[in-house]
Amino acid sequence: MYFDLNLPINKPSSLVREHETTVRQLLSSCLADGYSGVAFTYNYSTTLGPKDKCDFKPYDLNALKASFSMSLSGPSTKSVSNFRQFTRLNLDINDNKQLQQLYQDSNEIINSYDVIAVRTRNEKIFHSLCIDTDTADIITFDYTEKLPFLLKRGPVTEAIKKGIHFEINYGDALDDMSKRRMILSNAILVANATKFKNIILSSGVKQPLLHRSPYDIALIAKLIGFKKNDAFACISKNCEAVLKRAAFRKNYKGVVNLATTEDLEYFEKARKQHKPEEEEKQNEGQKPEQHAIQEEKAGDEKQPEETKMNPE
């Protein structure tokens, strides 16, 4: 199964009026190329407000399928029925004020989206995303410009352990030929920093003609340095891992919110009551060993005296 987790669209209020046709063409292109799902991306660079809550309604795939009725390369009935549509929140965070909203587990606006992606130009914010917070599912960069800081192995390794993935967008390389070398160079730096692990390739394109099939994307991945199997994993297995992590994150936080303050106090008291008992057991286990050590020392001190009394 292949996925494209970055199809940019405008805010829901202006989607129908301005970009409905373009988005339908992008979605139709994904269906024709054999994708199993896409994520529609909403980009925000400011602190979220109530009006930014996602109210996305999935597209009618049967209506899109009708447009392929005269095409030999159109999607099959099975591929259309199994096709999944997700929403993605793309946050541009560069200060602590914006970062705080990721620590709010009960943030209804953020939880209204399926996948959370963050782009930053601040190294401290990047370290916080990798180490401190679990809200971000994807970390991405502006590949058209030089990376704002060096990706250190420590924070990157911690992010990989937590299941966070790093995204490479290929769309800008197709749209602007003059920036292709910069984009490819940045992509290689990110891939080397992660040791080619937890990488996803997404389009990020707004024009249907720039969208590529999974096999074309695998060729792009090989240019970055991926092996064949790893190249296809960037648009299949790794994307599935992102979606599973996002689903687990939302469900996990829902379970944690059920615990009340009284429950936490009860478990804390129980832990303190069991702690002295465990310490006593440890001390009792250490006493016989200490007594044996003392006897051995006493025996060693007596041996020289015995040798003096009974010289041979």
C-alpha positions as CSV (number, residue, x, y, z in Angstrom):
1,M,0.0,0.0,0.0
2,Y,1.3,3.4,-1.0
3,F,0.5,6.7,0.7
4,D,1.0,10.4,0.0
5,L,0.8,12.2,3.4
6,N,1.1,15.7,2.1
7,L,-1.5,17.1,-0.3
8,P,-1.7,20.8,0.6
9,I,-5.2,22.5,0.6
10,N,-6.4,25.7,1.9
11,K,-8.5,26.2,5.1
12,P,-11.9,24.5,5.1
13,S,-13.7,27.8,4.7
14,S,-12.1,28.6,1.4
15,L,-11.6,25.1,0.1
16,V,-14.9,24.7,-1.8
17,R,-14.9,28.2,-3.3
18,E,-11.3,28.3,-4.6
19,H,-9.5,24.9,-4.9
20,E,-12.2,22.3,-5.1
21,T,-11.4,21.4,-8.7
22,T,-7.6,21.2,-8.2
23,V,-8.0,19.0,-5.1
24,R,-10.3,16.7,-6.9
25,Q,-7.7,16.4,-9.7
26,L,-5.0,15.6,-7.3
27,L,-7.1,13.0,-5.6
28,S,-8.0,11.5,-8.9
29,S,-4.3,11.3,-9.9
30,C,-3.5,9.4,-6.6
31,L,-6.3,7.0,-7.4
32,A,-5.1,6.4,-10.9
33,D,-1.5,5.9,-9.8
34,G,-2.5,3.1,-7.3
35,Y,-2.2,5.0,-4.0
36,S,-4.1,3.5,-1.0
37,G,-4.5,6.7,0.9
38,V,-3.7,10.4,1.2
39,A,-3.5,13.1,3.9
40,F,-4.9,16.5,3.1
41,T,-2.6,19.1,4.7
42,Y,-3.6,22.4,6.4
43,N,-0.7,24.8,6.9
44,Y,-0.6,27.2,9.9
45,S,2.2,29.5,11.0
46,T,0.4,31.2,13.9
47,T,-1.2,30.0,17.2
48,L,-4.3,28.0,16.5
49,G,-7.8,29.4,17.3
50,P,-11.3,27.9,17.5
51,K,-11.9,28.6,13.8
52,D,-8.9,26.4,12.9
53,K,-10.6,23.2,14.1
54,C,-10.8,20.7,11.3
55,D,-14.2,20.0,9.8
56,F,-13.0,18.1,6.7
57,K,-15.5,15.8,5.0
58,P,-14.1,13.0,2.9
59,Y,-14.6,13.2,-0.8
60,D,-17.1,11.0,-2.6
61,L,-14.9,8.5,-4.3
62,N,-17.6,7.0,-6.4
63,A,-18.1,10.4,-8.1
64,L,-14.3,10.5,-8.8
65,K,-14.4,7.0,-10.2
66,A,-16.9,8.1,-12.8
67,S,-14.3,10.4,-14.3
68,F,-12.1,7.3,-15.1
69,S,-14.9,5.5,-16.9
70,M,-13.3,6.1,-20.3
71,S,-9.7,5.6,-19.1
72,L,-7.9,2.2,-19.3
73,S,-5.6,3.2,-16.4
74,G,-8.4,4.2,-14.0
75,P,-8.6,2.7,-10.5
76,S,-10.4,-0.5,-9.9
77,T,-13.5,-0.8,-7.8
78,K,-11.5,-2.6,-5.0
79,S,-8.8,0.2,-4.9
80,V,-11.5,2.9,-4.6
81,S,-13.4,1.1,-1.8
82,N,-10.1,0.6,0.2
83,F,-8.9,4.2,-0.4
84,R,-8.5,6.2,2.9
85,Q,-8.5,9.9,3.4
86,F,-6.8,11.6,6.4
87,T,-6.2,15.1,7.6
88,R,-2.9,16.6,8.5
89,L,-2.0,19.6,10.6
90,N,1.2,21.3,9.4
91,L,2.5,23.7,12.1
92,D,5.4,26.2,11.5
93,I,6.8,26.6,15.1
94,N,9.7,28.8,15.9
95,D,9.1,30.0,19.5
96,N,8.1,28.6,22.8
97,K,4.7,30.2,22.8
98,Q,3.7,28.2,19.7
99,L,5.3,25.1,21.1
100,Q,3.2,25.1,24.2
101,Q,0.1,24.2,22.3
102,L,1.7,20.8,21.6
103,Y,1.9,20.0,25.3
104,Q,-1.8,20.5,25.8
105,D,-3.2,16.9,25.6
106,S,-6.8,18.2,25.7
107,N,-6.3,20.6,22.8
108,E,-9.4,19.9,20.7
109,I,-8.1,21.8,17.7
110,I,-5.0,19.6,17.4
111,N,-6.8,16.4,18.2
112,S,-9.3,17.2,15.4
113,Y,-6.6,16.3,12.8
114,D,-5.3,12.8,12.2
115,V,-1.6,13.5,11.7
116,I,0.5,16.3,13.3
117,A,3.5,17.6,11.4
118,V,5.9,20.4,12.6
119,R,8.4,22.5,10.7
120,T,10.9,24.6,12.5
121,R,14.0,26.8,11.9
122,N,14.9,26.9,15.6
123,E,17.4,24.3,16.9
124,K,16.1,24.4,20.5
125,I,12.6,23.9,19.3
126,F,13.8,20.9,17.2
127,H,15.5,19.4,20.2
128,S,12.2,19.8,22.2
129,L,10.2,18.1,19.4
130,C,12.6,15.2,19.3
131,I,13.0,14.7,23.1
132,D,10.3,16.4,25.2
133,T,7.0,16.2,23.3
134,D,5.2,13.2,21.8
135,T,2.5,15.1,19.9
136,A,4.4,15.6,16.6
137,D,4.2,12.6,14.3
138,I,6.3,14.1,11.5
139,I,9.2,16.6,11.5
140,T,9.8,18.4,8.2
141,F,11.9,21.2,6.8
142,D,12.0,23.8,4.1
143,Y,14.2,22.0,1.6
144,T,14.4,24.9,-0.8
145,E,16.8,26.7,1.6
146,K,19.9,25.5,3.4
147,L,19.0,23.7,6.6
148,P,19.1,26.2,9.5
149,F,21.1,24.0,11.8
150,L,23.1,20.8,11.9
151,L,21.0,17.7,12.7
152,K,22.8,16.1,15.7
153,R,22.7,12.4,16.1
154,G,21.4,12.4,19.7
155,P,18.1,14.2,19.2
156,V,17.5,12.5,15.9
157,T,18.0,9.1,17.6
158,E,15.6,9.9,20.4
159,A,13.0,10.9,17.8
160,I,13.4,7.7,15.9
161,K,13.0,5.7,19.2
162,K,9.7,7.4,19.8
163,G,8.4,6.6,16.3
164,I,8.7,10.2,14.9
165,H,9.4,10.3,11.2
166,F,11.2,12.8,9.1
167,E,9.7,14.0,5.8
168,I,11.2,14.8,2.5
169,N,9.0,16.7,0.0
170,Y,9.9,16.1,-3.7
171,G,7.4,18.5,-5.2
172,D,9.5,21.6,-4.9
173,A,12.3,19.9,-6.9
174,L,9.9,19.4,-9.8
175,D,8.3,22.8,-9.6
176,D,11.5,24.9,-9.5
177,M,14.5,23.4,-11.4
178,S,16.9,26.1,-10.0
179,K,16.4,24.7,-6.4
180,R,16.7,21.1,-7.3
181,R,20.4,20.8,-6.2
182,M,19.7,22.4,-2.9
183,I,16.7,20.2,-2.2
184,L,18.6,17.0,-3.1
185,S,21.5,18.1,-0.9
186,N,19.3,18.8,2.1
187,A,17.5,15.5,1.6
188,I,20.8,13.6,1.6
189,L,21.8,15.4,4.9
190,V,18.5,14.4,6.6
191,A,18.8,10.8,5.3
192,N,22.4,10.4,6.6
193,A,21.4,12.0,10.0
194,T,18.7,9.3,10.4
195,K,20.8,6.5,8.9
196,F,18.0,6.2,6.3
197,K,15.5,5.2,9.0
198,N,12.0,6.7,9.7
199,I,12.0,8.7,6.4
200,I,8.8,9.3,4.4
201,L,8.6,10.9,0.9
202,S,5.6,13.1,0.2
203,S,4.6,15.3,-2.7
204,G,3.6,18.6,-1.2
205,V,2.4,19.6,-4.7
206,K,-0.6,21.8,-5.5
207,Q,-0.6,21.0,-9.3
208,P,-1.8,17.6,-10.5
209,L,0.8,17.5,-13.3
210,L,3.6,17.5,-10.7
211,H,2.3,14.5,-8.8
212,R,4.2,11.3,-9.4
213,S,3.5,7.6,-9.1
214,P,5.0,5.4,-6.4
215,Y,7.6,4.0,-8.9
216,D,8.8,7.5,-9.9
217,I,9.2,8.4,-6.2
218,A,11.2,5.2,-5.6
219,L,13.6,6.4,-8.3
220,I,13.9,9.8,-6.5
221,A,14.7,8.0,-3.3
222,K,17.5,6.1,-5.0
223,L,19.0,9.4,-6.0
224,I,19.1,10.3,-2.4
225,G,20.9,7.1,-1.5
226,F,18.1,4.7,-0.5
227,K,18.3,1.0,-1.5
228,K,15.4,-0.5,-3.5
229,N,13.4,-1.9,-0.5
230,D,14.1,1.1,1.6
231,A,13.0,3.4,-1.2
232,F,9.6,1.8,-1.4
233,A,9.3,1.8,2.4
234,C,9.4,5.6,2.3
235,I,6.0,5.6,0.6
236,S,4.5,2.5,2.1
237,K,5.7,0.9,5.4
238,N,6.9,4.1,7.0
239,C,3.8,5.9,6.1
240,E,1.7,3.2,7.7
241,A,3.8,3.5,10.8
242,V,3.1,7.2,10.9
243,L,-0.7,6.6,10.7
244,K,-0.6,3.9,13.4
245,R,1.4,6.2,15.7
246,A,-1.0,9.0,15.1
247,A,-4.0,6.8,15.9
248,F,-2.3,5.4,19.0
249,R,-1.4,8.9,20.2
250,K,-5.0,10.1,20.1
251,N,-6.4,6.9,21.7
252,Y,-3.6,6.8,24.4
253,K,-4.3,10.4,25.5
254,G,-7.9,9.6,25.7
255,V,-7.3,6.8,28.1
256,V,-4.9,8.9,30.3
257,N,-7.5,11.6,30.6
258,L,-9.8,9.2,32.3
259,A,-7.5,9.0,35.4
260,T,-8.5,11.5,38.1
261,T,-6.4,13.3,40.6
262,E,-7.8,11.0,43.3
263,D,-6.6,8.0,41.4
264,L,-3.1,9.4,41.1
265,E,-3.0,10.2,44.9
266,Y,-4.1,6.7,45.7
267,F,-1.4,5.0,43.6
268,E,1.2,7.4,45.0
269,K,0.3,6.5,48.6
270,A,0.4,2.8,47.8
271,R,3.8,3.1,46.2
272,K,5.2,4.9,49.3
273,Q,3.7,2.1,51.6
274,H,5.4,-0.6,49.6
275,K,8.8,1.2,49.4
276,P,9.8,0.6,53.1
277,E,8.9,-3.0,52.9
278,E,11.1,-3.5,49.8
279,E,14.0,-1.7,51.6
280,E,13.7,-4.0,54.6
281,K,13.7,-7.1,52.4
282,Q,16.8,-5.8,50.7
283,N,18.6,-5.2,54.0
284,E,17.7,-8.6,55.3
285,G,19.1,-10.2,52.2
286,Q,22.4,-8.2,52.6
287,K,22.9,-9.1,56.3
288,P,24.0,-12.8,55.9
289,E,26.4,-11.8,53.1
290,Q,28.0,-9.1,55.3
291,H,28.3,-11.5,58.3
292,A,30.1,-14.0,56.0
293,I,32.5,-11.4,54.8
294,Q,33.3,-10.4,58.4
295,E,34.0,-14.0,59.3
296,E,36.4,-14.4,56.4
297,K,38.3,-11.2,57.4
298,A,38.5,-12.5,61.0
299,G,39.9,-15.8,59.8
300,D,42.5,-14.1,57.7
301,E,43.7,-12.1,60.7
302,K,44.1,-15.3,62.8
303,Q,46.2,-17.2,60.3
304,P,49.4,-15.2,60.9
305,E,49.2,-15.8,64.7
306,E,48.8,-19.5,64.2
307,T,51.8,-19.7,61.9
308,K,54.0,-17.9,64.6
309,M,53.0,-20.4,67.4
310,N,53.6,-23.5,65.2
311,P,56.6,-22.8,63.0
312,E,57.6,-25.7,60.7
